[in-house]
Each structure stands twice: as structure tokens, then as C-alpha cells.
Amino acid sequence: MTTYIEIEGIEPTELKKIAGDPAASAALNSNYQDAEACRRVLLGIQEAQEAVRGVSTSEAITIALAFGRDDLLPMSHRDFRSARRRIDNRQRRLVDVAARAKWATQYESPACNG
């Protein structure tokens, strides 16, 4: 069974209270640039392809994996295994919680659509 996290209209500081997993929710609620980008995408304020501009390689990987956008992975980390190895534990938690969240404009890359 998939658990979705509702975040529409919820302030970032409230995410810890409702998401069920405080450690995972704290990753989305943090002030790191990749977490802020994920919140903007989840709320429909920004597109994922805009969110990866100007961020570090590991932050771009985190955003790409969180939204199933393999087309946004940096050229040096195009396969899942190398991308997953590049990010740290906080970023892995962020990917997991963002991937479970409901978001305004869901998009999956052509590779995910079969």
C-alpha cells in the first residue's frame, strides 16, 4: 500500500507533524537548497527542470530522482546506481518522502511511462 503525503497549502514547518515519519519529513522540511526546490515543485510553484538549474550535482540528482525525471540527471550520473551512490542519506530520505507526496502537476519522464 502506498502512503501519500498531502502538502498542498501547508507551510513547510507543518510537514513534520503530518507526514508520519518525522525523520523523512524533516528532510523535506529542511532549509537545504534541494529540499526547498522539492517543496516548490510539489506545490506547483516551479517545474522540476527549472529547479535543477544552478544547483550542485548531488542536489540536481536528488531533485531528478524525487520526481522520476531521469532526463534531468547529470550526464556523469545517468544510471540509477551511480546517481543513488552520489547522494547522501539526507538526500535519500528527501527523495523517498518527495516521491511519496502528492503534488500539483505530476510528471513522469518518457522512460517511466513504458
C-alpha positions in Angstrom: 0.0 0.0 0.0 1.4 3.4 -0.9 1.2 6.2 1.6 0.8 9.7 0.2 1.7 12.9 2.0 -0.7 15.8 1.4 1.2 19.1 1.4 -0.9 21.5 -0.7 -1.4 24.7 1.2 0.7 23.5 4.1 3.6 25.6 5.5 6.9 23.8 5.5 7.1 23.9 9.3 3.9 21.8 9.4 5.2 19.0 7.3 6.9 17.2 10.2 3.6 17.0 12.1 1.5 15.4 9.3 3.9 13.2 7.2 4.0 10.3 9.7 7.7 9.8 9.5 9.4 12.6 11.4 13.0 11.8 10.1 11.8 11.6 6.5 9.6 14.7 6.8 12.4 16.7 8.4 14.4 16.2 5.1 11.6 17.8 3.1 11.2 20.5 5.8 14.9 21.4 5.9 16.4 24.6 4.6 18.8 22.9 2.2 18.5 24.1 -1.4 17.4 20.7 -2.8 14.6 20.5 -0.1 13.4 24.0 -0.9 13.4 23.1 -4.6 11.4 19.9 -3.9 8.8 21.9 -1.9 8.4 24.4 -4.8 7.9 21.6 -7.3 5.5 19.8 -5.0 3.4 22.9 -4.6 3.4 23.6 -8.3 5.4 26.9 -8.0 8.2 25.6 -10.1 8.9 22.9 -12.7 11.5 20.2 -11.9 13.6 21.2 -14.9 13.8 24.7 -13.6 14.6 23.5 -10.1 17.8 21.7 -11.2 19.3 24.9 -12.7 22.2 26.3 -10.7 22.4 23.6 -8.0 25.2 21.2 -7.2 25.4 17.8 -8.9 24.1 15.9 -5.8 21.2 18.4 -5.4 20.3 18.0 -9.1 20.4 14.2 -8.7 18.2 14.5 -5.6 15.6 16.6 -7.5 15.6 14.4 -10.6 15.2 11.2 -8.6 12.5 12.7 -6.4 10.3 13.4 -9.4 11.2 10.4 -11.6 13.0 12.6 -14.1 15.9 10.5 -15.4 16.2 13.1 -18.2 17.3 15.7 -15.6 20.2 13.5 -14.2 23.6 15.0 -14.9 25.5 13.3 -17.8 28.0 11.8 -15.3 25.3 10.1 -13.3 22.8 8.9 -15.9 22.3 5.4 -14.4 20.3 5.0 -11.2 23.1 3.2 -9.4 25.7 5.9 -9.8 23.1 8.6 -9.1 22.0 6.9 -5.9 25.6 6.4 -4.7 26.3 10.2 -5.2 23.7 11.4 -2.8 24.0 11.3 1.0 21.5 9.8 3.5 19.6 13.1 4.0 19.1 13.4 0.3 18.0 9.8 0.0 15.3 10.5 2.7 14.3 13.6 0.7 13.9 11.6 -2.5 11.8 9.0 -0.6 9.5 11.5 1.0 9.1 13.7 -2.0 8.4 10.7 -4.2 5.5 9.6 -1.9 4.0 13.1 -1.7 1.0 14.2 -3.8 1.9 17.2 -5.9 0.2 19.7 -8.1 1.5 18.7 -11.6 2.7 15.2 -11.6 5.0 14.3 -14.5 6.9 11.2 -15.2 9.6 11.0 -17.8 9.1 9.0 -21.0 11.3 6.3 -19.6 8.8 5.8 -16.7 5.8 5.7 -19.0 6.8 2.4 -20.6 
